[in-house]
């Protein structure tokens, strides 16, 4: 089965491809000829995921899933949240986003935070939502060269390392996106057994 993952982010695509069962052929937006940046105008992660999935379904008539992820920092009342990718401005610059967050956290003692991913799947005329959450904390400085986004400054509970220091296999087994993808996979497997 071919399934579109509504993303242009090659890092995210490769991360998710490693989690997919062999009978699902995962393709990106560029592979279906969708080169536009689908606007994320929702006020929640759920809305943004649905907007992206609906865009592909309505314009390309293909089964699709989309995700939206936010980093929610307790001391910042849940910020950057739905604005995680654009936290330091519309340019979606990862380094600027981390610099801004670390600056805001400089004198904060409660560094607890969590990543939350919502996946919206449009398949056979139905929409299903899947959620994944991982708890952790914001580190005081960047560490590690792998991963993407806020990975170099987020350390999941139970680990000394940041997401950017962990192997992709370990990260996928505990991450917010990994948990949401596992729920998606369970749903797809149930459909194939019906």
N, C-alpha and C positions, 0 to 999 in steps of 0.2 A: 504494500500500500504506500502510495506517495502522500506525504504530509508536509505542508508548508509551515516553516517556523518563521513567523513575521519579524525578522530581524535583519539588520545590515551589519551587526556586530560579529565579526569573524571569530573572535575569542569565545563569545557566548555560544555561537553555532558549534564550534569544535567541542566545547565542554558538553553540550547537550547530545551531540552525535554519539559520544562515547557511552551514553546512557541508554540509547535507543536499541530495541531488539532488532535482529537482523531483517525481519520481514517488513520493517518500516523504512522507507527511503525518504530521508529528511532532506528538504530543499529550502534554500533561503529565498528572501525576496528578490535578490538580483537574479537568481536562477529562473524565476518565473517572469522576469522582465519588469519587475516593479522596482524602479530606481528612486522613486520619490521617498522623502522622509515623512512618514505618516505622522501627522500632528498628534501630540499627546495632550489633549485639552481637558481631560477629565480632572475631577477634584479628588480622586482616590485611585489607588493602584488597580482596583477592580475595574473602574471605569476605563482607565487607560488601556488595560489588557483587552477589554472588550472592543474598544474603539479600533485597535490595531487588527484584531482578528476579524471584525466585521468588515473592515476596509478590504481585506483580501477576499473574503467570501463574496462580498457584493460586487467587486470589480473584476475578479478573476474566476469566480465560481469554483474554488478549490477548497478541499478540507484544510483547515488551518488552525494553528494555535499561536498565541502571542503571550508574552509575559510582560509584567512590569514589576520592578523591584525597587524597594526603598530602604534606606538606612534610617532607622528611627532611634534617636539619641534621647535617653530619658531626661538628662539635665537641660536639653534644649526643647522640651515639650514635644518630642516626636520629630523635630526637624533633623535633617532636611526632608525626610519623608517622601511624599510624591514628587518633590522638586529635587531629588538627589542628583540626577544627571545635570541639572541646570542650576545647582546651588550657588555657584560663583558667577552665573550669567548664562545667557542663551548659547554661548559658544560650546557648552558641554565639555569644558576642558577638565580632565581628570585631575591634573596636578593642581590647578587653581581651586577645584572643589576640596581637595584634601588640605591644601594650605589654609583655606578659609575655615574649615572645620577644626583643624588643629589649633588655629589661632583662637577660635571661640572657646575651645576646651582648655586653654592654657592654665587657667587657675581653678578649674573644676575638679572636685574630688570624686564625685559620682560619675564614673566613666562608662557606666553600663549602657548597652545599646543592643538592638537586634536588627537583623536583616529580615525582610519579609518579601516573598515573591508570590504573586498571583498569576496563575496561568488560566487563560480563557481558551477553551477548545470549541471550535465550530465544526461539527461533524454530523452529517445526515440530518440537517435541518434543526439540530439542537445545539445549545450552548451549555457547557459545563465549566465550572470554576474549581481550581485546585490551589491550595495554599501551602506554603512552606515557610517556616520560621526557624532561625537559629539565633540563640542568645550569645552575647559576648560582651566585649568592651573595646573602647577606643584606646589605642596605644598613644604614647606621648610623642612618638616619631615613626616615620616610615621604616618598614623592614621587609625585605624580600623583593624579588624581581619577577615573580610569576603572577598569574591572575590578572585582574583588571579592575577598574573602578576604585572603590575604597579598600580593596583587599590588603594593601600594604599597611593600613592603619586599623584593621579590625582583627582582634584575636578572639576566636570562639571559645566559649566556656570549656574548660578541661584541657586546653592546649596553651603552651607557652608561646607558640609561634603565631604569626599572622596568617591569614588566608594566602597571602602572597609567598609565604615560606613553605606551606604545606604542599605535598604532591597533589596532582590533579585528582588522583584516585581517592586520596584521603578527603580532600575538599568536597568532592562529589558525594561522598558517603555521608557527610554531616551537614552540608550547606543547605540554605534556604531553597535555592534553585533545585538542588538534588532531591530534596524532600518533596517539592511540588511536582517534579518530573516523575518521581516514583509513583505518586498518586495518579498522575496522568497515565503512566504505563499500566498500572493495575486496571484502570478503566478501559484502556485499549485492548488489553488481554481479555477482559471479560466480554467485550464486544466480539472479539474474534472467536470466542468459545460458544457464542449464542447460536 
